[in-house]
């Protein structure tokens, strides 16, 4: 088994600061000053929230920052247990204090919330979500502080197919492109020939097809290569083992459906009703992930994915029981990285230029040398 391919399954992050130094651009100068950057951030945020809700028929709702560990609602992010949430006891004066966790994503909570807010098919919710992911390598586009537009929408059983997923993705892409035009109109400095506008259409391609084209490359390098031909892509089918025996990337077993067969649509032995939006970043000359989303598991695919992941014990948790007992609706949902999108739209070289977080001294010094000023 190719060790570089296996190592690449761990997910985000580069892994060492020598590589980060190579990625950060030389001769960089922000197109917007700090005050205009803040104005542009909130112009883009308002546009995306308003238009995402309009396109997908969503309503903005509040979202938790902390959940109880025993609920099983927190997101695992992966299947190997390598990314654990921040935990702490809370409830002063209780005989037994609550076991609280800071959310890593609101993926499962949103599906439960659809029922709480009495959503029907075609209706959904959107959140201005904040999370902490302490086990990321901190580089130019990964932070321990996470902000996302986390959304979820009720769907019908007959909509559990690639055609429906594709339709939803196109609506999201329309909003992102619209946000780019919106901020460029308000801040003319962003109109720079070095930054071609986002393409009108995404290219849709299955992870199996990308592997077929670049069989010897690890996942991130495959994504970088496909973006040379198509500067904005949606990659279907992330989580199920591909022809080389490895998934495109590890995905948790209890939210996206990555096991459903889609051969009739693709003409190849493919699986998965989920995927990612990736674009080419002209500043870092790398893949740039904007969104991860998918049709959620039903009770049949939840059991199969937990079995494949050796996690059948999860079926004893309240969230998983609710799916197995048909107590919460079928849904489609995802997360759109706020700082990732803003970094791209405002032509920034580092995530820290659009969001405030903690960064190691080695990275801050590196950024300062390259005229990249992170917020603190």
N, C-alpha and C positions, 0 to 999 in steps of 0.2 A: 504494500500500500504506500502511495506517495506521501511521505511525511509532511511535505509542505502543504499538500492539499488538506491533510488531517488537521494541521495546526490552524489553517485558515477557517475551519468550521467554528472556531470559538467566537466569531462575530466581530464586533467593532474594535477599532483601535489599531494603531500601527505597530507599537510594541517597543520601539526604542527611539531616543531623541536624535540620534544621528540621522535616521530616516526623516524625522520631522523637519530637521534643518534643511534637508534637500527639497522638501515640499513647499516650505514657506517661500514666497516669491522674493526675488531680489529687485531692488529699485521700486519698491511699493510705495504708493502714496494714496491715501484714502480719497475718494472722489467727493466725500461729504465731510464737513467739519463735525465735531462732537455734537453740537446743538442740532444741526440739520439731520444728523444721523438719528437722534432721538425722535425728532418730528417725523422722519420717514418711517421709523419703526412703527409708530402708532397709526400713521396713515395706512400702511400695509396691513397691520393687524385688523383695523376696522373694516377695511375692504374685504379681506379674506373671510372674517367671521360673518359679515353681512351676506356675502355672496355664496359662501358655502352653505349657510342655512337656507338661502333662497333656492339654490340649485338642487339640494338634496332633501328639501322639506324638513329641516331640522329646527329645533329650538335650543337656545343657550340655557344650560342648567349649571348649578353649582356642583362641585366634584370634591371628594375627600382628599386630604393630604395624608391622613393616617387611617389604617383599618386594623381590626383585630386579627392576630395571627391565625386563630382557630377557624376563621371564616373561610379560608382558602381563596379569598377574593384577590389577594395581591398577585401581581404578575411575576412569574418565574423567569421570564425573558428567554430562557433556553431549556434544554432537557437534561443537562449534566449537573445542575445545581451549583455551578461555579459563580453565579451572580446572586448573592444573598442580600435581602433588604436590611436596612437599618432597623434595629429593634430596641424598644425600651419599655419598662413598666410604667404605667400611669394610673392615676386615680388615688390620690393621697387620702388616707383614712379607711380605705377598703381592706377588709380582712385578707382578701386575695386580689392583688392589683391586676389590672388588665394588661394583657400582652399586646402592645401596640407595635405596628410596623409602619414605616414611611413607605408610601406606595412607590413602586418602580414604574408602573403604568396603570391606567384605569381600565384596562381591557375588559376584565371580568365584571367589575363594578358597573360599567355602562350597560351591560346586557341585563343585569338585575334591575337597573334603574329604568329601563324601557317599560317594565311591568309596573314599577312604582309610579311612573308618570302616565300610565294608561295609554301607551303608544299603540297604534294599530298599523297594519302593513302599509308601507309608504311613508310613515312618519318616523322621526328619530330625534336624537339629541346631539348637542355639541358642547364640549367643555373646554375651558381655558385651563388646561391641566398643568400642574407642577409636580415634579417627582425628584427623587434622589437615587442615583445609581452609583454606589460607592466603588464598584469593582470594575470600572472602566479605566483603560489607559488614557491619560489626559493628553490630547494632541490638538491639532488645528480645528477639528470638527467633532470632538467628543468631550463632554464635560460631565462632572458628577451631578450638576444641576440640569434638569431636563424640563423643557417646556414644549407642550404639544397642543394642537387642536385635536383632541381625542373625540371621535364621533361614533355614533352607532345608530342603525336604522332597522326597523322591523321589516322582515321580508316573508314572502309566501314560500311554501315548500317547492313549488314549481319554478321558482327563481334561483334555485341552487344550481347554477351552471355558469360557464365561462362567459356566455353572452351577457348575462346580467352584471357580472363583475366588471366586464369591459365597459359597459354603459356607465356605471358609477365612476370608474376611473377617468373616463373622458370628461365627465362633469367636473371632477376635481381639478384636472389639468386645465380646463377652461378658466377656473377661478384663479389658479396660480399665474397663468399667462395674463389674465386681466389685471392682477395685482402688479405685475411687472410694468405694464403699460401705464397704470395709474400712478405709480411712484415716479416713473420717468417723465410723465407730464408735469408733475408738481416740482420735481427736482431735476432740471435740465442737465445738471452736471453728470447725471447717470447715463446720459446718451453719449456713449464713448465707443468708437469703432473697435476697440479691443475686446468688447463684450457684445457679441452678437445676440440679438433677442432670442428668447426661447422659441423653438419650432412650434408651428401651429398644431401639429399632431404628434402624439407619442407613437413610437414603434412598439408593438406588442410581440413578445417573443417568449417562448418557454425556456426554463433553465436547462432542460434536456437538449434543446437545439443549440444553446450556447456551448454546452459541454461538447457536443458533436463537432462544433467548429474549432474549439480550442481544447482538445482532450488532455493535453499535458500541463495546462496552466491551473494554478489554484484559483479559487472562486473570485477573489478581488481582482486578480489579473485578467480573468475572463471578462469580468464586467468592464474593466478599463478598455479592453480590446473591442468589445462590442460597441462601446460609446465612441470609438473612432469612426465607425460607420454610421451610427445613429446617435446623435447628441442627446436624445431624451428617450428613455425606454421604460416600459413596464415589463418586468420579468415575472411570468407566471410560475407557480409550482415550486415553492420554497419550503422544504422540510422533508419531503419524501426522498428516499435513496434513488439516485440517478443511475445511469448505465454503468458508472464506475464504482457503484456500491456505496457512494457517499451522497448525502443531501447537498444541495447548493449551499445551504446554511442551516444550522440547527435552529429549530423553532419549537417553542413550548407545545405540548401535546393537547392543551385544553382550551385554546381559543380559536386560532385559524384552522380551517379544514385543509390539511395538506395530503390527505390520503385518498380522496375521491378520484376515481379514474376519469380522465378527460380524453381518452384516445379517440373517441368519435369526433371530437372537435379538432384535434391537432394532427390526426393521422399517424401519430407515433405512440408508443407505449408511455403515456404521461399521466401524471397525477397532480392534484392540488387545485384548490379554488381560492388561492391567495397570491400575493405578490408584492413587489416593491417598485416605486417610481425612482429612477436614478437619472441624473443628468451629468453632462460633462462640465467640470468647473474650469474655466479658462485661466483662473489665477493659480490654482494648485496643480493643474494638469492631472487631475484625478477624478475618479468616480465621486459623485456627490449624492448621497441618498436623501430624498425629501420625505418619503412616506412609505409606511408598511401597512398593509391592510388585507382583508380577506372576508370571505363568507365564513361564518363561525360554525363550529362543530355542532352536529345534532347528536342524539344519544347513540346512534350506531357508530358514527365516526369518532366520537369521543372515546368510546370503549376501545375501538381498534387502535387509536393513536396512543392511548395510555398503555395498552398491551404492548405495542411496539417499543414503547419507551420504558417499559418495566416500572410503571407508575400506577398500577391498578388500585393501589391503596388510596389514591386520590378520590376514588368513588365514594368514600366515606365522608368527604367534606361537604358542607352545606351547598356550596355553589354547584358542585358536580352532581349532587343528588337532585338539585332543581332541574338540571338538564335532563337527567335520566328519567325524571318523573313528569316531564313535559310541563313544568311549572313556570318556565320563562320562555319568551318568544324566540323563534328563529330570527337571526339577524345577520347583518353585514356591518363591518366597521373597520376603523383603522386609526392611526395616528399620523398627523402631519407635523413634522418638526418645525416649530416656530423659528428658533434661532437658525436652523439650517436653511430654511426658506429665506429669512431676512438676510443672512450672510450672502446668499446667492443674488437676491434682488438688488441689494445695496452695494454689490461688488466689493465685499470685504474678504480679507485674506484669513481671518481667524474668527472663530465663534465668539471669543471674548470681546470682540468689537461691538456685538449687538446684545450680549447678555452678561450679567454680573455673576461670577462664580469664583471658586478658588482654583489657583493654578500654581504648579511648582515653580520655584525660583528659576530652575534651569530653562523652563519654557518661557517665563516672563522675560528673562534676560535675552533669550534668543529672539523673541518678538521685538524687543526694544532695539536690538542691533539692526533689524530689518525694517524699522520705522512703522511697526505695527503696535498700536497702543490699545492694550486690553483694558476693559473697564474694571474698576475695583471699588 
